Amino acid sequence: MSASHDRKLRYAMVGGGRDAFIGAVHRRAMALDGQMELVAGALSSDPDKARASGRDLGLADARNHGRWEDLLADELKRPADERIDFVSIVTPNHVHYPVARAFAEAGIHVVCDKPLVHTSAQAEQLVRTVERTGIVFGVTYNYTGYPMVREARALVRGGVLGELRKVTVEYNQGWLATHLEAQGNKQAGWRTDPERSGVAGAIGDIGSHAENLAATVTGLEIEAICADLGSLVPGRRLDDDGNLLLRWRGGVRGVLVASQIAAGFENDLRLRVFGSAGSLEWRQEEPNQLVHAPLDGPRRILTRGSPWLSESSRRACRVPSGHPEAFIEAFANVYLGVAADIRARLAGVRADPIAADYPRVTDGARGVRFIEKTVESASSDRKWTPMT
């Protein structure tokens, strides 16, 4: 890769072509700060659609590919100063592993959407590959990019809540309250298909976000799970509703709810952390506020961009306080963390940990294990299923 550190980072995208939802979100997030540019892609599993999608985005014909294998082969033949710096993988889940492993084995930095892969065996293989090659590997748990999530993390890790006692996290959506996949909806189709989505539905799609949010803020790992999963829409093959009791390491108790049949709800992700000295509450639909309720004082509402917040929270803001920032900016913060790490490696220095703040491949692997153990617990007669 080029030794220049002040240029835009070049990236390729796999997936995310015409009619895709999340690919456009990723591209807009990467464009937000002017640090990255899309130069190559294989944007669909359909070669003709892939090339048409690339033309839509202005890709040069020579770097607009019908297959991801051709994309990788072409990049490896190019001079180092022309090659992509990283690949962004925004395909349905079943494509994540082969693409991520191939690019990682080739020494190309990777950003992959979540859940990372289908199985823990695949996840551990990726972890070992990253350790061996030394590449940057980010996983887009985008909610970790919100400034007030980073403030919540700073407060919890700083001991403001005292000894942690309980963590509850909910992610409620209503978009799958009907048998939408039977009506030809593309997003519903692959997310409810075991071959493409994996062993879980709602738990894999949004429950993994809930687990990651709680773990990111608290630093806790789940010790055991007692799960009840249901497919409440007749004819659905994967879970669309999940209710979990959790035991976190260190004696902390918890509850996790993930539902996509919560009729009337849009994207209601919320986290509550309770300690011996107070509590915190954050909601994704009101992302610029964090409620802190101390045991011995009045509740206070902390707002994004305020000068008294932690440095990690302030650095995640782009506009002055009082101006809302949200979903795409959170994605952009994850990508900025990846970019900071890549640029540091190009310069041969250690990255600033506040700048290089993003979920790693190990976070993705933990998320896959969480999904597997939740499904195991739901089908077991045991009250508690250990995570190990």
C-alpha positions as CSV (number, residue, x, y, z in Angstrom):
1,M,0.0,0.0,0.0
2,S,1.1,3.6,-0.6
3,A,3.2,5.3,2.0
4,S,1.2,8.4,1.6
5,H,-0.9,9.2,4.7
6,D,-2.7,12.3,3.6
7,R,-4.6,10.9,0.7
8,K,-8.1,9.4,0.8
9,L,-8.2,5.7,1.7
10,R,-9.3,3.6,-1.3
11,Y,-11.9,1.0,-0.6
12,A,-13.9,-1.7,-2.5
13,M,-17.4,-2.8,-1.6
14,V,-18.8,-6.4,-1.9
15,G,-22.6,-6.3,-1.9
16,G,-24.7,-3.2,-1.5
17,G,-25.8,-2.7,-5.1
18,R,-29.2,-1.8,-6.5
19,D,-32.2,-2.3,-4.1
20,A,-29.9,-3.0,-1.1
21,F,-30.5,-1.0,2.1
22,I,-27.3,-1.1,4.1
23,G,-24.7,-0.7,1.4
24,A,-25.9,2.9,0.7
25,V,-25.8,3.7,4.4
26,H,-22.1,2.5,4.6
27,R,-21.1,4.5,1.5
28,R,-22.8,7.7,2.8
29,A,-21.1,7.2,6.2
30,M,-17.6,6.7,4.6
31,A,-18.2,9.8,2.4
32,L,-19.1,12.0,5.3
33,D,-15.7,13.1,6.4
34,G,-14.0,13.0,3.0
35,Q,-11.4,10.4,4.1
36,M,-12.4,7.5,1.9
37,E,-13.3,6.9,-1.7
38,L,-15.0,3.9,-3.4
39,V,-12.8,2.8,-6.3
40,A,-13.8,-0.8,-6.9
41,G,-16.6,-3.3,-6.2
42,A,-18.6,-6.4,-6.8
43,L,-21.9,-5.1,-5.8
44,S,-24.3,-8.0,-6.2
45,S,-24.3,-11.8,-6.4
46,D,-25.9,-11.3,-9.9
47,P,-23.0,-10.3,-12.2
48,D,-25.1,-8.2,-14.5
49,K,-26.7,-6.4,-11.6
50,A,-23.3,-6.0,-9.9
51,R,-21.9,-4.2,-13.0
52,A,-25.0,-2.1,-13.4
53,S,-24.8,-1.0,-9.8
54,G,-21.1,-0.1,-10.2
55,R,-21.9,2.0,-13.2
56,D,-24.6,3.8,-11.2
57,L,-21.9,4.7,-8.7
58,G,-19.3,5.8,-11.4
59,L,-16.9,2.9,-11.0
60,A,-14.3,2.5,-13.8
61,D,-15.1,-0.5,-16.0
62,A,-11.8,-2.1,-15.1
63,R,-12.6,-2.1,-11.4
64,N,-16.3,-2.9,-11.7
65,H,-16.6,-6.6,-11.3
66,G,-19.4,-9.2,-11.5
67,R,-17.9,-11.5,-8.9
68,W,-16.0,-10.8,-5.7
69,E,-13.3,-13.4,-6.6
70,D,-12.5,-11.3,-9.7
71,L,-12.4,-8.2,-7.6
72,L,-9.8,-9.7,-5.3
73,A,-7.7,-11.2,-8.1
74,D,-7.7,-7.8,-9.9
75,E,-6.6,-5.9,-6.8
76,L,-3.7,-8.3,-6.1
77,K,-2.4,-7.8,-9.6
78,R,-2.3,-4.0,-9.3
79,P,0.8,-2.1,-8.1
80,A,0.8,-1.4,-4.4
81,D,0.2,2.3,-4.8
82,E,-3.0,1.6,-6.8
83,R,-4.5,-1.2,-4.7
84,I,-7.4,-0.7,-2.3
85,D,-6.7,-0.1,1.4
86,F,-9.6,-2.1,2.6
87,V,-12.8,-3.9,1.6
88,S,-16.3,-3.3,3.0
89,I,-18.5,-6.4,3.1
90,V,-22.2,-5.6,3.1
91,T,-23.7,-8.8,1.8
92,P,-26.3,-11.1,3.4
93,N,-24.8,-13.1,6.3
94,H,-23.9,-16.3,4.4
95,V,-21.4,-14.5,2.1
96,H,-19.5,-12.8,4.9
97,Y,-17.1,-15.7,5.8
98,P,-15.7,-16.6,2.4
99,V,-15.2,-13.0,1.3
100,A,-13.7,-11.8,4.7
101,R,-11.4,-14.8,4.9
102,A,-10.1,-14.4,1.3
103,F,-9.3,-10.7,1.6
104,A,-7.8,-11.2,5.1
105,E,-5.6,-14.0,3.9
106,A,-4.5,-11.7,1.1
107,G,-3.4,-9.1,3.7
108,I,-6.1,-6.6,2.8
109,H,-7.9,-4.8,5.7
110,V,-11.5,-5.7,6.1
111,V,-14.7,-4.1,7.4
112,C,-17.6,-6.5,7.7
113,D,-21.2,-6.0,8.6
114,K,-22.7,-8.0,11.5
115,P,-23.4,-10.7,12.5
116,L,-19.8,-11.6,11.5
117,V,-20.4,-15.1,10.2
118,H,-22.6,-18.2,10.7
119,T,-20.6,-20.3,13.1
120,S,-18.1,-19.9,15.9
121,A,-15.7,-22.1,14.0
122,Q,-15.7,-19.6,11.2
123,A,-15.3,-16.7,13.6
124,E,-12.4,-18.3,15.3
125,Q,-10.7,-18.9,12.0
126,L,-11.1,-15.2,11.1
127,V,-9.6,-14.3,14.5
128,R,-6.6,-16.5,13.9
129,T,-6.2,-15.1,10.4
130,V,-6.2,-11.5,11.7
131,E,-3.7,-12.4,14.4
132,R,-1.4,-14.0,11.8
133,T,-1.6,-11.4,9.1
134,G,-1.8,-8.3,11.4
135,I,-4.6,-6.7,9.3
136,V,-7.2,-4.2,10.6
137,F,-10.6,-6.0,10.8
138,G,-13.6,-3.9,11.9
139,V,-17.2,-5.1,12.5
140,T,-19.9,-2.5,12.0
141,Y,-21.8,-2.6,15.2
142,N,-22.7,0.9,14.4
143,Y,-24.5,1.9,17.6
144,T,-21.1,2.0,19.3
145,G,-20.4,5.1,17.3
146,Y,-23.0,7.3,18.9
147,P,-21.4,10.0,21.1
148,M,-23.6,9.4,24.1
149,V,-22.9,5.6,24.0
150,R,-19.3,6.5,24.3
151,E,-20.1,8.8,27.1
152,A,-22.1,6.1,28.9
153,R,-19.0,3.8,28.5
154,A,-16.8,6.4,30.0
155,L,-19.1,7.0,33.0
156,V,-19.5,3.2,33.7
157,R,-15.8,2.5,33.3
158,G,-15.0,5.6,35.4
159,G,-17.0,4.1,38.3
160,V,-19.7,6.8,38.4
161,L,-22.4,4.1,38.9
162,G,-20.5,2.3,41.6
163,E,-20.6,-1.5,41.6
164,L,-22.7,-2.7,38.6
165,R,-25.7,-4.8,39.6
166,K,-28.1,-5.1,36.6
167,V,-28.1,-4.4,32.8
168,T,-31.2,-4.5,30.7
169,V,-31.2,-4.0,26.9
170,E,-34.2,-4.0,24.5
171,Y,-34.4,-3.9,20.8
172,N,-38.0,-3.7,19.5
173,Q,-39.0,-3.5,15.9
174,G,-42.4,-4.1,14.3
175,W,-41.5,-4.4,10.6
176,L,-41.8,-8.2,10.6
177,A,-45.2,-8.3,12.4
178,T,-46.7,-9.8,9.2
179,H,-45.4,-12.5,6.9
180,L,-43.6,-9.9,4.9
181,E,-41.1,-12.4,3.3
182,A,-44.0,-14.2,1.6
183,Q,-44.8,-10.9,-0.2
184,G,-41.4,-10.8,-2.0
185,N,-39.7,-8.2,0.3
186,K,-36.0,-8.6,-0.3
187,Q,-34.8,-7.6,3.2
188,A,-37.4,-9.9,4.9
189,G,-36.6,-12.7,2.5
190,W,-33.0,-13.2,3.4
191,R,-33.2,-12.3,7.0
192,T,-35.8,-15.0,7.6
193,D,-34.0,-17.7,5.5
194,P,-31.8,-20.0,7.6
195,E,-29.6,-20.7,4.6
196,R,-28.7,-17.0,4.3
197,S,-29.3,-15.6,7.8
198,G,-27.9,-18.4,9.8
199,V,-29.3,-20.3,12.9
200,A,-31.2,-17.2,14.2
201,G,-33.5,-14.5,13.0
202,A,-34.3,-11.6,15.3
203,I,-31.6,-12.7,17.8
204,G,-29.0,-12.7,15.0
205,D,-30.2,-9.5,13.3
206,I,-30.9,-7.2,16.2
207,G,-30.2,-9.2,19.3
208,S,-26.5,-9.3,18.4
209,H,-26.6,-5.4,18.3
210,A,-28.2,-5.4,21.8
211,E,-25.5,-7.7,23.2
212,N,-22.7,-5.7,21.7
213,L,-24.2,-2.4,23.0
214,A,-24.4,-3.7,26.5
215,A,-20.9,-5.3,26.4
216,T,-19.4,-2.1,24.9
217,V,-20.8,0.2,27.6
218,T,-20.2,-2.1,30.6
219,G,-17.2,-4.2,29.6
220,L,-19.0,-7.2,30.9
221,E,-19.2,-10.6,29.3
222,I,-22.1,-13.0,29.6
223,E,-21.6,-16.0,31.8
224,A,-24.9,-17.9,31.2
225,I,-28.1,-17.5,29.3
226,C,-31.7,-18.6,29.9
227,A,-33.5,-17.9,26.5
228,D,-37.0,-18.2,25.2
229,L,-37.1,-17.8,21.4
230,G,-40.3,-17.8,19.3
231,S,-41.4,-17.7,15.7
232,L,-44.7,-15.9,16.3
233,V,-45.7,-15.2,12.7
234,P,-47.2,-18.4,11.3
235,G,-45.0,-20.0,8.6
236,R,-41.8,-18.2,9.7
237,R,-38.7,-20.4,9.9
238,L,-36.5,-18.4,12.2
239,D,-37.2,-16.6,15.5
240,D,-38.8,-13.2,15.3
241,D,-39.0,-12.7,19.1
242,G,-36.5,-13.4,21.9
243,N,-36.5,-12.9,25.7
244,L,-33.4,-13.7,27.6
245,L,-32.3,-13.7,31.2
246,L,-28.6,-13.1,31.6
247,R,-25.9,-13.7,34.1
248,W,-23.0,-11.5,33.5
249,R,-19.5,-12.3,34.9
250,G,-19.0,-10.8,38.4
251,G,-22.6,-11.5,39.6
252,V,-24.3,-8.9,37.5
253,R,-27.8,-9.8,36.4
254,G,-29.5,-8.8,33.2
255,V,-32.4,-9.0,30.7
256,L,-32.2,-8.8,26.9
257,V,-35.2,-8.5,24.6
258,A,-35.1,-8.6,20.8
259,S,-38.3,-8.6,18.9
260,Q,-39.2,-7.8,15.3
261,I,-42.9,-8.4,15.8
262,A,-43.5,-5.5,18.2
263,A,-46.3,-3.9,16.1
264,G,-46.1,-0.2,16.0
265,F,-42.4,0.1,17.0
266,E,-39.8,1.3,14.6
267,N,-36.2,1.0,15.9
268,D,-36.5,1.1,19.6
269,L,-33.1,0.1,21.0
270,R,-32.6,1.1,24.6
271,L,-30.1,0.3,27.3
272,R,-30.3,0.7,31.1
273,V,-27.3,0.1,33.4
274,F,-27.9,0.0,37.2
275,G,-25.2,0.3,39.8
276,S,-24.9,0.7,43.5
277,A,-24.5,4.5,43.1
278,G,-27.0,5.2,40.3
279,S,-28.1,4.3,36.8
280,L,-27.8,5.3,33.1
281,E,-30.4,5.1,30.3
282,W,-29.9,5.6,26.6
283,R,-32.4,5.3,23.7
284,Q,-31.4,5.0,20.0
285,E,-34.4,7.0,18.9
286,E,-33.3,9.9,21.1
287,P,-29.6,9.3,20.7
288,N,-28.3,12.7,21.6
289,Q,-29.3,12.4,25.3
290,L,-28.1,10.2,28.1
291,V,-30.0,10.1,31.4
292,H,-27.9,9.8,34.6
293,A,-29.8,9.1,37.8
294,P,-27.5,9.2,40.8
295,L,-28.6,7.5,44.0
296,D,-28.0,10.7,46.1
297,G,-29.1,13.5,43.7
298,P,-31.5,14.6,41.0
299,R,-31.6,13.0,37.6
300,R,-29.6,14.8,34.9
301,I,-29.9,14.7,31.2
302,L,-26.5,14.8,29.5
303,T,-26.5,16.1,25.9
304,R,-24.3,15.4,22.9
305,G,-21.5,17.9,22.2
306,S,-21.4,19.4,25.7
307,P,-17.9,20.5,26.8
308,W,-17.9,18.6,30.0
309,L,-18.3,15.2,28.4
310,S,-15.5,12.7,28.0
311,E,-12.9,13.1,25.2
312,S,-14.1,10.0,23.4
313,S,-17.7,11.3,23.3
314,R,-16.6,14.8,22.2
315,R,-14.4,13.5,19.4
316,A,-17.4,11.6,18.0
317,C,-19.3,14.8,17.4
318,R,-19.2,16.9,14.2
319,V,-21.5,19.8,14.9
320,P,-22.1,22.0,18.0
321,S,-24.4,20.9,20.8
322,G,-28.1,21.4,20.1
323,H,-27.8,20.1,16.5
324,P,-28.9,16.5,16.2
325,E,-26.5,13.8,15.0
326,A,-27.6,10.3,14.4
327,F,-27.5,7.0,12.5
328,I,-25.2,7.7,9.5
329,E,-22.8,9.7,11.8
330,A,-22.6,6.8,14.1
331,F,-21.6,4.5,11.2
332,A,-19.1,7.2,10.1
333,N,-17.5,7.1,13.6
334,V,-16.9,3.4,13.3
335,Y,-15.3,3.9,9.9
336,L,-13.2,6.8,11.2
337,G,-11.9,4.4,13.8
338,V,-10.9,1.9,11.2
339,A,-9.3,4.6,9.1
340,A,-7.3,5.9,12.0
341,D,-5.9,2.4,12.6
342,I,-5.1,1.9,8.9
343,R,-3.4,5.3,8.7
344,A,-1.3,4.6,11.8
345,R,-0.1,1.3,10.3
346,L,0.8,3.0,7.0
347,A,2.8,5.5,9.1
348,G,4.4,2.7,11.1
349,V,3.1,4.1,14.5
350,R,0.7,2.9,17.1
351,A,-2.8,4.3,16.7
352,D,-4.3,6.8,19.2
353,P,-6.7,4.5,21.0
354,I,-9.4,7.2,21.2
355,A,-9.1,7.8,17.4
356,A,-9.0,4.1,16.6
357,D,-12.2,3.3,18.5
358,Y,-14.2,0.6,16.6
359,P,-15.5,-3.0,17.1
360,R,-12.9,-5.6,16.3
361,V,-13.1,-9.1,14.9
362,T,-13.0,-10.4,18.4
363,D,-16.2,-8.5,19.2
364,G,-17.8,-10.1,16.1
365,A,-16.7,-13.5,17.2
366,R,-18.2,-13.0,20.7
367,G,-21.4,-12.0,19.0
368,V,-21.5,-15.2,17.0
369,R,-21.0,-17.2,20.1
370,F,-23.8,-15.3,21.8
371,I,-26.2,-16.1,19.0
372,E,-25.3,-19.8,19.0
373,K,-25.6,-20.1,22.8
374,T,-29.0,-18.3,22.8
375,V,-30.4,-20.8,20.2
376,E,-28.9,-23.7,22.2
377,S,-30.5,-22.3,25.4
378,A,-33.9,-21.9,23.8
379,S,-33.9,-25.5,22.7
380,S,-32.6,-26.9,26.0
381,D,-34.5,-28.1,29.1
382,R,-31.8,-26.7,31.3
383,K,-32.5,-23.4,33.1
384,W,-29.1,-21.9,32.3
385,T,-26.8,-22.5,29.4
386,P,-23.2,-21.5,30.0
387,M,-21.4,-19.4,27.4
388,T,-18.2,-21.5,27.6
